[in-house]
C-alpha cells in the first residue's frame, strides 16, 4: 500500500476484495504505510480537521502495516515531479511509489497522472 493519499484506508483492509488484498499485501511483507501519511494525518488532527483514535498508529502497525520512511531521495524527487499535484504529502507519496516501484491505494485520480500504478478504492 505504499501509501494512501494522505491517510489511512477509508475502507478497512478486511473489507477489500481478493484482488485488492493481493495487491496491498506484498509477498513476505505487508502493506507499506508512509511516514508522509502519518505526518499529513497528524497535521490535519492538530488543526482540528480530523479526529484520530488515541493509539491509531499502533493499531495500524498491529494490523500488519509496515512503516515506510521518507528518505532524502524521496524529498528531492517530490519537487522534481510534474506539477499535476500540489499537495506536498501526496507528492512525497508519489515519489516513494515511483522510487520503490510500489502501487498506491487512493481515491485521487490525479495521482495516477504522475506515472504511478494506482489501486482505486
C-alpha positions, 0 to 999 in steps of 0.5 A: 500500500505504499501509501494512501493519499494522505491517510489511512484506508477509508475502507478497512483492509478486511473489507477489500476484495481478493484482488485488492488484498493481493495487491496491498499485501506484498509477498513476505511483507505487508502493506507499506504505510508512509511516514508522509501519511502519518505526518499529513494525518497528524497535521490535519488532527492538530488543526482540528480537521480530523479526529484520530483514535488515541493509539491509531498508529499502533493499531495500524502497525498491529494490523500488519502495516509496515512503516515506510520512511521518507528518505532524502531521495524521496524529498528531492524527487517530490519537487522534481515531479510534474506539477499535476499535484500540489499537495506536498504529502501526496507528492512525497507519496508519489515519489516513494511509489515511483522510487520503490516501484510500489502501487498506491491505494487512493481515491485521487485520480490525479495521482495516477497522472504522475506515472504511478500504478494506482489501486482505486478504492 
